[in-house]
Structures are given as structure tokens and as C-alpha cells.
Amino acid sequence: MAQMSARPAAISDDAYNARLEKIASSPEMREDNITLPYAGAMKLSGAMGVVGILGLLLVVIGAFVYNPKHALAAFEVGLFTVTAASLGSLFLVMIWNMMIAGWHVTIRRHFENAASLLPFCCLGLGAVVLIELWGPGREGSGVLLQWLYAEKQGTFLVEHKAGYLNPLFLGVRWVIYTVVWSFLALRLRALSREQDRTGDRWLSRKARFMSGWGLLITALTTAFAAFDFLMSMDYRFFSTMWGVYFFAISALAAVSLASLVFAGIRSMGRLTGVVTDEHFHDLGKLVFAFTCFWAYIAFGQYFLIWYSNIPEETYYFIHRTTGDWKPLFVALTFAHFVVPFVLLVSRIPKRSTLALGVAGVYMLVLTVADLVWIIRPMVYLGAEGAEAGPGMMGWWLDAAGILGVLGIYGALLIRQTASAPLIPTKDPMLHEAMAHKNYV
Amino acid sequence: MSSIHPDQITAERLAGLRDAPGDYVGPAGGADGSLIEDPAVRAPLVLNDRSFAEVTETVCSYAECGPPKAWLGLITITSLIAAVGTGMILYLIITGVGVWGLNNQVDWAWDITNFVFWIGIGHAGTLISAILCLLKQKWRTAVNRSAEAMTIFAVVCAGIFPGIHVGRVWFAWMLFPIPNSNGIWPNFRSPLLWDVFAVSTYATVSLLFWYMGMIPDLATLRDRAHLRMLQGRERRLTLPMPVGKDIVLPFVPSAERVAAYIYGFLALGWRFSSRHWHRYEAAYLILAGISTPLVLSVHSIVSFDFATSILPGWHTTIFPPYFVAGAVFGGFAMVLFLLIPCRQVMPGFKDLLTLRHLENMAKILLLTGMMVGFAYSMEFFIAWYGGNEFEWSVFINNRANPAEAPYWWAYWTMIGCNVLSPQIFWFRKLRQNPLAIWIVAGFVTVGMWFERFVIIVTSLHRAFLPGEWHMFFPTWVDILTFVGSCGIFATLFLLFLKYLPVFAMAELKAVMPQADPHGGGHGHDPVASVAGGASAGGASASKGVGP
């Protein structure tokens, strides 16, 4: 083992290796319990990929024959759902590394896999940047990013914000997000997989060090990415909470996706005795906690703007809470908070594979709805037929965009999942995770 | 696993068959044995292989010894300071709020600054007792009791200021929705009123949590006092003097009898039965669940006092989570600021509050410090991005720019103390050094007071018309009232250190390796814990989860 820094071992390598061997020889660690059946996974991945490609094709067709703004918005709703899930996964991996958590080890590999799709998400964001700057938009540039519209140039706010909201700087920021997120996600996953091969426990410490500064810059880049791609669609709107709001969406999307994935894996009879009801219980607690956190942040932002009632902020919400968007707003309030709160507060659904899997799907759908509520009102806002309503006629475009991105993301995620063991097999805290119990 | 039970080690040590505990420095764990860097091994939470009996002995000895002279000297000083503060409050009530430096423009200043400062201090206690409990952070057991105590005392100090700042203090009862003959009701639509409910709920739940957690330990103190009575080891009750001999009180029961009665009354008939423990655990978990949203709601509502307004510098949407993070930040700083000296002077404290505990808390300071740093930068960025020149003017001309802002020093003190000073914790050597942590904790405590001062005064002192601009200067009453509140806090904390169980003995024992003889992964012996871990994993597998 290469001695690259001071490694004051508290137990001898022999004792540690004996421990690893003991775990490796336990019946839960047999090959077919901790890996996905490769052929079956590829089949599922292929099917999802086909759905994804068909969906995206439909979006492209829709952009030319129906409405480019609507098509891009549909694509972005899907894209930000998966970006949120991947970013949230990256956050959670780093937080768990930092906290030297024990229980999470057997579910961490999925989060590493989901985070490792960030380069794919960044590719999508790059496509958005390209389409906004040079795409088939209104009079040259700007599709959903209003500050790029030709007729907005020269107005006070666009001029004022030009130091930040300009094409070049947007491109530079996209490069920064891509580099930072991709590096962290791929490096952390690589360390974890390297540990599978070498059994070097010091790699965990390396991952912890990286997670420290990683959390800091991921927090900053996430906030600014949320400003760039979501908040600045309406360049007039501003809210200091926006970065935290997107973080709340991300964390919830990540744990919801994990609930779905682990429910699927367990229902295939895999990970028996490795990811147990106890882990589901804790995963369920995280879904519950981040649902509440989302409600807290969303309410805090809405409430402070509502109470102060300053027109330069309220118009953003008035558009989204009145008229045709009102039903979605009311539905979000109840379906995104009240219903999951009541259902997940008790212990039983959190410990059930089926119930938590359903809850995961449900919360992902609600995450999509949340992003629809943020993004879609921009499509028919002040356009030719000003305030033309939500544009329900184009529902097929929304469905295609969302399913298209989710399909491709799912296909890639399944490939990632099948390409390595489902758990970090030689993590130094694996024994704690396998013995994990809640309050007994 | 090793065949020797840890209590057997103690027995051997007491029989002279083993070295004294002082020689033991854990498995390659740095300075005190708790700084293990090996990812395969959990750091021990209690050092020197202490047995359950030794933990009880250590913690109870603080409450059972006679008052040390140093303690008496300190509490004499702090209670004098508290008395000065009380005098200032009386002077304020008799004379009116004109004795403070408030003016037409700056109508909130030190009063509300102190209120938010103290309320924030309390949040570390609730975070440790509630959120860290839900996150199963076992190291919290070393600090939860004292941090929860600080919560109560801080809320006591915080409660003073809104009460006395209203002018006619005798009308303060009108804050509560009590029906009265004039049909005057408080304004339910004002966050200031929600504050009354939020803070009183917080005080109630925190007190319940603290007290309920203490019941088993109070019963231990009761039983020990009673045991000394039965063994005829009673001592006369004395009036302790800071200097000279204590005065023995005639015609009063013995110290043991008084202790047995008081602790016995407070222990509510606790008998250590399994049924008691079962209900205690359930109640503890419920209170932790209730306190978690509560700790977020209290400071969120405090932030609403400012953020629901339309005042530039106050109205910004990130205030709720930013205030909560700041409160936890300030609270942890206070916990460290008080416990590090205790650790130095109180015997046996270092075994229970290890360097690893301090390092963990230093990391939380770094994390929460960067959360407030994040909030500061978001505020600053959006102040520019929003394009509202009044908002920008508050940030530049009232706060940051030394050429324009008379309070620039307050702003930069805040940034220096809260954002820059914790950055030294990126270096392991420094975050494992108690002195460095103590100094930073002091800076953070100062910085968090200045944060509230900056938010309140720099936003208020310049209104939209320059004719309304007015500086705030504190009077001696302002200053002494705040100093007095520190005296009240310190006095209460000193009383706690002397008369109540400073560590949650019962919870502490539950995270010691002896509590888990079959290995849960926290033992000293990692191979032992893996043997237990694998078998427990097997047990859960046999229960059957998948098809």
C-alpha cells in the first residue's frame, strides 16, 4: 500500500483484512445478492433508452412544428428534475462522508451512481445554453431566458444586470458548474470503486477530505446554477432564498429516487440482509425530513414575499398563483407537503418496500410538478397572445420532454448500477451498516 | 471479541493488578486517545476505559462536593453583575426607555440585538438534544446536558428584553391574548406577536426536554445522598463563604438529608424500572421529534420580525434558514466557550469531553459559519442583482464601505469573526487545539452579537430621507443592562455546574462499549465489533426482507 501521508493505523492491516474477509464470507455478500443481473438490467436500460430517445425526438419535432419555447420548457422540466436528483445525491454522499456515517454505507453506491450522471446533466444544461444563445428562438436569441430577448435590451434591469447576465459569463459559469460537479462526482465514485478492488481503508479518509471543500463549492455552484437557469428566466425576479430552494428540491429528489431504486432492487430479491427494513426506515425518514424542509423553504420564500407585498417581487407569484396556474399551486401545497407529511410520519410505510417505493415515485412526480410550476408559466408569459394561459394543448410536448429526459437518465442510471457491485464491498464502516438498527 | 469485560478491567485496576487509567492512551489516537484517524475504527467516546461506576462517581462528585472556593468567588462576581443588570432594569422601568440611547430613527437597538443574541445562544442545546439525537450522533451525549441548560438560561436572558423594551412595562401582559374590558386584542397578524408564542413554546419544550432527560440522573443523586445517610456519612449544612471558614448552620437537617429531599422531589419517584426506561425512551424520542421543527421555527419567526417588513436590509427571503444557521453557530460557540474552561478545571471532565468532541464541534462551527457566510454573500449578491438602489445602498453605504458607512467597523467585525475566524478549522492541528477553539468561539460569540447589531441598527439608522438619518449611541444603561444579562446567564450556569448532573450520565453510559457487549461498532476493539456486526447482519437477514 502506498504511504502517501501519515496514516496512523489504530488496528493492524492484518486485523483489518481479517475483518474484511469475515464480512466478505458472510452469506449476504454472495455475488448474486449484491449485483444486478446484467442482461436483465441492460434490457430494462435499453427499453428506457428507447422511450427517452423517442421522447426527445418528439420534443425536437414539437419545437419546429408547435412552439419552440414550449418544447424547451418541457425539456428543461425533465432536465432539472434529474439534475436535482443527481446534485442532491452528490450532496448526500459528501455529507455522509463528512459525518463518517455508518448506516448509509450499503445505500451509498446508488447515490454515487446517481451523482456520476452529473456530466450527462451538464451536457443537457450545455444544450440549453446553446439553444438559448443561438437556437431557433425569437428574433435571433433567447428562448426562455428573457434577458436575451432583443426587445428587452436597453431596459433598466437588463442593463443593470448585464455584468452578470451576459452570454459570455453564462457560458463560463456553465463550464465551471460542469467541471466542478463532474470532477467531484466522478472522483468520489472512483475512490469508492477503487476501494472495492484494493480494500484500502484510507481511501475513505481521502473521500472525506474531498467532501469538505466539495460541499462548500457545490453549495455555491448549486445556488448560482439555480439563479442562472431557473430564477433568471424571469430576469426581473430575485430572491435570496432561491439557491436554498433548489437545494431543497435536489435533496428531496435524490432520496425519492433512491427509495424507488432500492424498492426495485429489493423486489428483485437482491440486497437481502444488506439493505434492510432498517435502512428503509432511515431512507423514509430522509424523504419525510426533506419533504418538510422543502415545505419550510418554499413557505418561507412565498410567505415573506406575500407579507411584504412589494410589487417587484409579488408579480412572480401572482402569475403562478392566480388564473390557470392556481390549481397547480393549490395542489402543490397539499400534495407536496400535507399528504406526504401525514402518510410518512408513521413508522409503517417507511419500513415497507412497496410503500416507500410508491412514496418515492410520488415525490418524484411532485418534484416534476414543482419544476413545472417554476418553468412552464414562462412559456406563455407576455408572448404574442399575452397571458395565453398554461397552453394545455401542448400537453403531449410536456409529457415527451419529461419522459424523454427521465427515460435516458433512467437508462444511464441502470447501466451505472449494473456495472459495479450494488454496495461498496470493502468500506471500513460496512459492518456498521449491515448491523444497522433503529432504536433497539 | 476480547474476553475481558471493561468493568473487569476496572476491577483489576482497583485491585492493583493493572496500571492506573492515566497511563492509557488509546489505540494510536493522538493527544488523548480520541483523535483516531483510522477510518476503520470509531473513536472512543469515553476515555481511559472508565467503568459505569467511575462515570457516575465523576459526574456526581461535582454536585456532591462542598462548593469550591473558586466557584464561590466566581458566583459572587457574576451575581453582583446580575444584580447590576437587575438594577438597570429597575431604573429603566422607573424612568422610561429614554434612559437607553434609542431615538426616533433607531427605535430598536441593543434591546432587540440582545434578545436575538440570547435566543440564538439557546439553539445549540436544542440542536444537540433534538436533531443530533434523531441523527444518532452518539458523541452528543457529552455535551447535551450542559448545552440544554444553556438553552434554558439563554431563553431566560432573551425573555427579559422584549418584556422591558415596550416602554410601559406594566402593560406587557397585553402581549398575551387575554380578554380585557377594553376589548383590546394583540395584533395576530404581526410577527412580533408570533414571537411571544414561539419563544414561550420554545422555553416550555426546552425546559421539559432538559428536565425530563435529567430525571434518571437526579434519581441517582437522590439515591447516593440517601445511601450516605444510611451509612451515617452525613455532613452538616454550612453557609459557604468565598473566603475564610464556612459557617455551620445550627438546627437544620444534614446536607445529605436536604439533598435527598430536593433531588428526590425533582426525581418524581423514578425507580430505574424497565417500565420507566421504556416510557422515558419513548418520551425522549417524541420530544426530540417535536423540538426539531421547533428549533427551526423559533428563529425563523424571529427572522420574520425583520423580513416581513419592507425595510431595505431587513426584507430578504433567505432570513429564516440564515437566522437558524446563525443561531446554531452562535450557540455552539457559547457551548465551546464555556465548556473548554470547565474541561480544564473540573476533575475527570476530560475523560467525558474528549478532544474528538471538541473537534466535532469545531467542525460544526466551521460548517455553520460558512452557512452564514453563504447567506451574507447571497444577500450581498441579490442586493446588487435585484437592482433596488435602496437595498444596495444599505449594504454599501450603511454597512460595508468605510468611506460612507459610519458602522463599517461593526460590519467588518461581523465578517471577520463569523466568516474568517472559523476558517482556521480547515487545519486539523488547530481544530484539535482547545485553546484555538476557545479563542475562535470567543470571536464568534462577539461576531454573532455584531451580526444582530448590524442587521438592526445599520438598516434603521438611515431612512429614505436624509433628514431622518440618526446615529445610535448606547448609554451606560444600555451597556450595563447587556452586561447584567451576561451576569444572569453566568450565574445560572454556575449554579447548574455545581448542583445538577452536568453530564447526562444515563445517556453517556448507553454509548459506552460496556452497554453493547455484543458489539455495535463503537467498541475499543474493532475486531470485536465486526464479529458482532456480522452476526447482527445475519440476524436481520434471517428475518427475511426480500422474497
Interface residues (C-beta under 8 A of the other chain):
Chain A: A6 R7 P8 A9 A10 I11 A15 Y16 A18 R19 K22 I23 S26 P27 E28 M98 M99 I100 G102 W103 F156 L157 H160 K161 Y164 R201 W202 S204 R205 R208 G212 L216 A219 L220 A223 F227 F238 S239 T240 M241 W242 G243 V244 R266 S267 M268 G269 R270 L271 T272 G273 V274 V275 T276 D277 E278 K285 C292 Y296 I297 G300 Q301 F303 L304 I305 Y307 S308 N309 I310 E312 T353 P428 M429 H431 E432 M434 A435 K437 Y439
Chain B: G26 P27 A28 G29 G30 I36 E37 D38 P39 A40 V41 L134 L135 K136 Q137 E281 L285 P293 L296 S300 F304 A307 T308 S309 I310 H315 T316 T317 I318 F319 P320 P321 K363 M370 F374 A375 M378 E379 I382 Y385 G386 G387 N388 W426 G520 G521 P526 V527 S529 V530 A531 G532 G533 A534 A536 G537 G538 S540 A541 S542 K543 G544 V545 G546 P547
